[in-house]
Amino acid sequence: MKIIAVIPARYASTRFPGKPLADICGKPMIWWVYNEAIKNEEFADVIIATDSDKIMKVCKELDMHAMMTSDRHPTSFDRAAEVSFKTDGDHYVIIMGDEPIIKVEDEKKLVDAIRSGVEADVIQLVETMNYPADVVSQTTIKLAINDEGYSIFMSRAPIPIPKGALEYTYYKCIGCYAMKREALEFFAKTKRGNLELAEDITQLRLIENHKKIFTVKADFQSVSVDTPKELERVRRVIEQRLAMGDIIW
């Protein structure tokens, strides 16, 4: 079984242009994602998938394996699908380029789930939500997870509403997914459905078409960088890790 990690990195982000190259403690954001991923010996390869000459240039300078992909991809999954068309992996672990503090230990949990033989087209890394602001934020994607661990819906709204039981744990997506090759190809060939169009959540395309998304709970908190404020938060986390010797260059 060949598992390839793909890190989508688009330069022209609407909310945060040039985000993958944002400086974090002397290195671009994409470097932190890549160097954590290459610690995982289960990955046959780690590939940064970009549409930007600027990002490609930095990848070459820092000795990171990168692949140029189309600039017309509407989603990160479409970009990862192009990588799957050009490579021979059985599974692809997609690690979003704006997840610079994700830990390799959590990435390995996805690989463990693949090797366990769980029945799933996608395996999604999730974490518990500890801040009330995240629950009501439209930028934070919440999951409805059934008792078997499968995600049955995702929303930007706080779901479910705890009317019948107050002690409910909310979960949010982490930008890290393990996908079968066939699931990536299916995604790239399938049109957006009504739910995906309404919520603007990529994974709903799979749920709408009866694909199974199994969830794995992360041990470490992560932060997806969508704004400069979140970038500052990530810088503080990495500064602390460097000071503690948790990160060695």
Sequence and secondary structure as in RCSB ss.txt:
>XXXX:A:sequence
MKIIAVIPARYASTRFPGKPLADICGKPMIWWVYNEAIKNEEFADVIIATDSDKIMKVCKELDMHAMMTSDRHPT
SFDRAAEVSFKTDGDHYVIIMGDEPIIKVEDEKKLVDAIRSGVEADVIQLVETMNYPADVVSQTTIKLAINDEGY
SIFMSRAPIPIPKGALEYTYYKCIGCYAMKREALEFFAKTKRGNLELAEDITQLRLIENHKKIFTVKADFQSVSV
DTPKELERVRRVIEQRLAMGDIIW
>XXXX:A:secstr
  EEEEEEE S  SSSTTGGG EETTEEHHHHHHHHHTT TT SEEEEEES HHHHHHHHHTT  EEE  TT SS
HHHHHHHHHHHS  SEEEEE TT TT  HHHHHHHHHHHHHT S SEEEEEEE   HHHHH TTS EEEE TTSB
EEEEESS  S  SS S    EEEEEEEEEEHHHHHHHHHS   HHHHHHT TTHHHHHTT  EEEEE SS     
 SHHHHHHHHHHHHHHHHHT    
